[in-house]
């Protein structure tokens, strides 16, 4: 599984630069509308975490939402569009024989605590040398946000696309055996009433976030542990982290995870 090293050898600075370019092109008005629309759609998920957020914080967000309600209505239901876009793309991929799994914010909402997200992250079972299959599937109904999507996929294994309704999906190729494992272990989850998406397992999401190792990722891992509790396969998580410790020469993954786990259980 030596190609697992590619997770940290990828040219993430180029991916981040592309993300920053897209962010800078977003107007303040668009940013406010994105936030309010997503806040509205995530209301039910956020309510179940009220003890974490606090009633005062929720009340402030609700007041802000009400203040711009008319402006929000003019833009329609963005979260509905995002979920519809994800389901549609997963269906198209499945029909083309390309399995996939949602990761990122939507997976976190399914297994842990809802966090606002402006796009959907999708891992698909295609290698970089198979990228033309993806581009062919996308060409009729999706617009790439990258100037050269083929080059972006070749160099970084990721492409950002918009569907006809303007919903953004970030599509990531299979670069490692672990990616294939994530997709194989994915589960169908009813993310909204009557709407199912294939989502990575909570254990795989924890491993991904431990590999990313940003402060917010550690917060997300803690909430995943608190929410899933005894449902988590601890043996699988530790086995995966131990493998990555050897492959990417990072001896801190397991100890960091255990500290987060202890804190999560102590705070329950």
CORKAQUI-V697391 format. One record per helix or strand of 2 or more residues. SS is the DSSP state (A for helix, B for strand). FROM is the first residue (numbers start at 1). LEN is the number of residues. If there is no record, write none. Layout:
# CORKAQUI-V697391
[[SS	FROM	LEN] [SS	FROM	LEN]]
This chain:
# CORKAQUI-V697391
[[A	2	8] [A	12	13] [A	28	14] [A	43	5] [A	50	4] [A	55	13] [A	69	5] [A	78	18] [B	100	4] [A	104	8] [B	120	5] [A	128	11] [B	143	2] [A	149	8] [B	158	5] [B	168	5] [A	177	8] [B	187	6] [B	195	5] [A	202	11] [A	215	17] [A	234	14] [A	253	15]]
